[in-house]
Amino acid sequence: MEYNKIIAVTGLPGLYELLSSKSDGAIVRSLDDKSTKFVSSRIHNFSHLESIEIYTVQDNVNLVDILKAMETSSELCTRNGPKMKL
């Protein structure tokens, strides 16, 4: 997944993929339901996932670094981990 195209939009739930930007807003696609819409920059603010940090006990950590670590960890778990029966 390309994290540099993922944004959070104030006032809207979930995360969005930035398709195109203009001076008065952006065209985004919801990662949840894949709907596409224009979002006005007069009403909403945009935060790129790469600029969001999580505060920890020691240092601030970029959210992208945490998501990449989780992705790597889940790949290792599915390859080497035990199979669970439901």
Phi and psi in degrees as a GROMACS rama.xvg file:
@    title "Ramachandran Plot"
@    xaxis  label "Phi"
@    yaxis  label "Psi"
@TYPE xy
-89.8826  105.414  GLU-2
-74.741  -17.9643  TYR-3
-73.7763  -11.5815  ASN-4
-102.361  -0.514618  LYS-5
-94.052  132.244  ILE-6
-132.941  157.909  ILE-7
-107.654  140.041  ALA-8
-117.272  127.208  VAL-9
-64.2967  138.442  THR-10
84.0493  -5.40304  GLY-11
-122.341  136.811  LEU-12
-77.0328  150.93  PRO-13
84.9867  -173.287  GLY-14
-112.583  156.143  LEU-15
-133.777  149.736  TYR-16
-93.455  128.865  GLU-17
-79.4711  113.392  LEU-18
-90.7178  -42.2471  LEU-19
-158.879  148.517  SER-20
-125.836  149.36  SER-21
-132.754  174.775  LYS-22
-68.4888  -25.8546  SER-23
-104.76  6.21317  ASP-24
161.513  -158.639  GLY-25
-148.662  154.313  ALA-26
-100.691  122.505  ILE-27
-127.315  156.268  VAL-28
-123.228  128.326  ARG-29
-67.1943  134.672  SER-30
-75.5552  -20.0744  LEU-31
-79.1761  -58.9982  ASP-32
-113.758  5.55137  ASP-33
64.843  17.5679  LYS-34
-78.8601  145.863  SER-35
-111.35  137.663  THR-36
-152.117  159.881  LYS-37
-92.0965  133.084  PHE-38
-120.118  122.291  VAL-39
-75.916  135.052  SER-40
-78.4144  -9.02752  SER-41
-74.374  -27.4767  ARG-42
-103.165  -37.2955  ILE-43
-116.417  155.125  HIS-44
-110.353  152.218  ASN-45
-116.419  137.257  PHE-46
-127.446  118.986  SER-47
-70.3577  142.749  HIS-48
-58.2385  -32.8959  LEU-49
-68.095  -19.7048  GLU-50
-95.3252  -5.42232  SER-51
-87.689  129.56  ILE-52
-117.753  152.467  GLU-53
-110.179  130.997  ILE-54
-81.4397  128.954  TYR-55
-121.177  -177.372  THR-56
-65.2474  -36.4924  VAL-57
-99.9366  -68.9819  GLN-58
-127.453  162.785  ASP-59
-75.8193  141.718  ASN-60
-124.095  133.13  VAL-61
-65.1933  138.684  ASN-62
-60.5268  -34.242  LEU-63
-62.3648  -40.3781  VAL-64
-62.5973  -38.8299  ASP-65
-68.4418  -42.7737  ILE-66
-64.5234  -38.7311  LEU-67
-65.9474  -39.632  LYS-68
-65.1104  -40.0802  ALA-69
-65.1404  -39.277  MET-70
-64.0317  -44.6564  GLU-71
-64.2795  -42.2187  THR-72
-63.6347  -41.9291  SER-73
-69.2747  -32.2739  SER-74
-66.0587  -40.7007  GLU-75
-66.7901  -38.5485  LEU-76
-66.679  -40.2828  CYS-77
-73.8086  -30.6238  THR-78
-77.1014  -43.828  ARG-79
-107.81  -13.8327  ASN-80
-77.9081  164.903  GLY-81
-72.0255  152.486  PRO-82
-81.651  130.74  LYS-83
-100.032  138.002  MET-84
-99.3803  134.971  LYS-85
